[in-house]
Amino acid sequence: MTDAGQNPDVASFLLRLFGLVGRTAVVTGGSSGLGAAFAKGLAQAGAHVVIADINAELAGEVVDAIEQAGGTAEFWYVDVTDVSAVNAFAELMQTNHGKLDVLVNSAGAAYRCPIEDFPEEAYDRILALNLKATYFMSQAIGRGMLAAGSGSIINIASIGGLIAYPHSSAYLASKGGVVQTTRSFALEWADRGVRVNAIAPGLCDTPILTKALAMSGSTSTTDFIHSRQIVRRLIQPDELVAAVLFLAGDGSAKVTGHVLAVDDGYLAQ
């Protein structure tokens, strides 16, 4: 009996569904956390990865790791909350790479505070990074995809875009907006070759979580979620990579407007 791992027909089949050789993928927030895991995973699947971020040092480390593993990647400094900078970046990428095949909107932030005390500046920052940046980066990169007649945009939503938990009101509002942004883009672009989907992770072990805990000094949000989890552990960034590869590749050619929960069954309750 032939080992499936050595069967060229199996390898060819998997590459056809999930391989990204010859494609270019842009990842916002790719310097750390989920974005870094996505960037590395896309590169391992054969894509050339462009990291759009403001942290040059950490992004450089991700690029180095990708190249040491045999992949190709580059970093561009982009403030994704600045629409003019986003548009300029999209035009530059079009000039440098021609067709862009995949966009992963992974840049994000969180802030924990009771609603009655929630500061305006934190609200504005979270909505700008989580929602506004997702919308206008998708718009800017999407224009080129529409011109080419193909492309896959993957937004990072959250279970918090579908249910609520305490002390995260702005984050929940932003991720709910990401869910509806995903659906509206998908609806308008479905017949023009551009697919738009989202992933809704559960509680993940990322720098965003660590920073939110440190800034708030409270574990009330995490405790609330943990008490309702079926599997009471943090999801690791690498455990989301396969979902991104599925939505990026040809295996999901008929999937658009979908929100894929990767949450250990949290939303099933």
SEKOL-729595 format. One record per residue (C-alpha): x, y, z. Coordinates in steps of 0.02 Angstrom, whole numbers, plus 50000, padded with zeros to 5 digits. Each point is the difference from the previous one (the first is absolute). Example, Ala and Ser with C-alpha at 12.3 -4.5 7.8 and 13.67 -1.06 7.14 Angstrom:
// residues 2
506154977550390
500695017249967
//
This chain:
// residues 269
500005000050000
500705017149953
500315012450141
498835014949971
501425011650051
501034993449854
498584999149874
500275013249865
498155000149959
499585004750179
501335013550003
499385007149835
498215000150063
500465009250160
501075012649908
498575003649881
498825003550144
501145008650125
501635004549911
500415018449974
501564998849893
500175015149887
498775010450100
500265015750104
499195002250171
499915016050101
499854998150190
499635015050109
500614998950178
501194986449946
501385004450122
499324989950147
498604989350068
498734993349877
500695010449856
501744992750018
499304982350003
498975003749844
501485007649909
501094984850035
498614987849953
499635008749835
501854999949957
500124981450039
498574997349878
501045008549866
499375018050002
501125015149995
499505009550158
499935018850022
499885005450182
499155017050025
500335006250176
500775014050103
501194989150103
501524998649888
501054990250125
498754986150033
499454999449818
501834998149949
500144985050115
498484991949916
500725003449827
501664992250055
499104984650068
499044997949837
501575001449895
500984988150112
498604987349972
500195001949812
498595012349967
499985017849937
499335015450089
500205018850016
499495013550123
499215016949967
499665013150132
498155004149988
498855008450125
498434990549953
498895013050085
500615013449877
498944998349842
501205010249893
501454988850055
498964984549965
499575006049825
501825004349964
500534982850062
498724991349889
500605009749847
501814995850041
499594981650019
499105000349833
501545007649920
501224988150083
499024983849991
498605002549875
498604988750058
499754997950187
499144983650039
499684999850187
499715013050135
499924995650184
499405014250110
500784994850164
500495016650080
499005003050158
499915006450178
498984997750157
499645010050157
499054994350154
498985011750105
498235001350070
498845009149880
499665014450119
501865004050008
500524995949821
501155014049934
499645007949831
501804998849941
500024981150030
498354998149910
500635009949850
501644990249993
499144983050004
498705004549870
501345007549887
501174985150008
498754985850005
498625006449886
500525015349899
501664992249951
499154983849948
498755009549893
501215011549910
501414987549977
498724988149923
499385014149890
501745005049942
500694982549968
498304994349938
500035012449855
501474990949924
499204983150032
498415005849914
501005005949850
500834982849991
498364990850029
500614989750147
500625001050178
499664994650179
499805011850146
500024992650175
499475010950146
500374995750180
498415002050098
499704991750169
498714990350096
499755017350074
499255005349834
498614987350026
499744999550189
500385011750146
501094999750155
500365013350131
501205014949997
500344998749812
498635010949926
501055009049869
500874983949947
498324991249983
499315014549897
501534999849886
499954981249972
498135000149969
500395013249870
501324988749924
498714986149982
498785011549908
501395007949898
500504982549944
498234995949947
499705016449909
501634999149902
499664981849957
498265004149938
500565014249887
501514990949930
499364982049988
499695001049812
501655008849967
501194986350055
500525006950169
499574989650154
499885007950172
499904989450158
500415001550184
500694989350139
499265001650175
501274993650125
499654996250181
501155006350137
501774999249929
501725000450079
500635016149919
500875016250049
498325009049982
499294989350141
501545002550108
499975018849974
498135001350034
500204990450163
501475010950054
499125016449958
498364995750085
500744991250151
498454989049998
499664982249945
498105002049998
499874998549810
501134984949990
499154991950150
498295002449920
500564991649838
500974986250088
498504995550107
498984996849842
501324991049897
499804981649961
501894998449986
500745011650131
501635005149922
500615014049889
500034996849813
501765001049928
500325010849845
500624984949900
498314991750026
499195013249888
501204998549854
499104985749912
498385010249997
500925014349914
500794988349873
498304992449962
499205016949967
501525006249902
500114985349881
498974992449861
499234987350117
498795013650058
499605006549826
498135000150037
500135006950176
499655018650023
499115010450130
500354986550129
500575002250180
501004984850052
500074997650188
501604992450069
499464999750181
500084982450074
498104999349990
499655015850101
498615006149884
499204982749991
499315001850176
//
